Amino acid sequence: KNQVEQSPQSLIILEGKNCTLQCNYTVSPFSNLRWYKQDTGRGPVSLTIMTFSENTKSNGRYTATLDADTKQSSLHITASQLSDSASYICVVPWGAGNNRKLIWGLGTSLAVNP
Amino acid sequence: EAGVTQSPTHLIKTRGQQATLRCSPISGHTSVYWYQQALGLGLQFLLWYDEGEERNRGNFPPRFSGRQFPNYSSELNVNALELEDSALYLCASSFTEVDTQYFGPGTRLTVL
């Protein structure tokens, strides 16, 4: 069964600290994986996309990793800021053509406290 | 360049009524997607429109329907509203089905 599972479900850290969010997937065949950031009550915003051949990709203070062998991805946030408080969602596409769909994780809710 | 827009921002209806939600995609995007996000839950795929046609739909009853207009904007209609339809409804658009989806701010539907 095609699934995307994220951990932890929620996380609270202090401003300035680092954190790592995990995403495990069983989607096959695999083509790419996306991380989205969703502020409360708003639409998700794409942070990064990892293709099969990429191991690490950075976007400012966000660094995503991908291990296609173990089917795991992580999102590392460095020097967290209050504005990083949001839900971080891992998404993996499956299928092709009209059968294509995105398999969404439930997200990790991150709270950055002062 | 304008992003995906949705209207209204908030919508309050009573059980049994019908709701219409609207979405305008980013200019040049032909694919429009609708998602439902109930409070505290993940995104649930509702519908995908491309070039005016419904390409795929999620596991939702037929009272959830929609359409895409020639200018690629889209409507989501929910008939016979039920209390559990209360959720944030998100619209996204993309160039093709393999490209990144860009989301609008959502419509918060409350069914009383």
Interface residues (C-beta under 8 A of the other chain):
Chain A: R34 G41 R42 G43 P44 V45 S46 I49 I89 P93 G97 N98 N99 R100 K101 L102 W104 G105 L106 G107
Chain B: V4 L41 G42 L43 F45 W48 R55 N56 G58 L88 L90 C91 A92 E97 V98 T100 Q101 Y102 F103 G104 P105 G106 R108
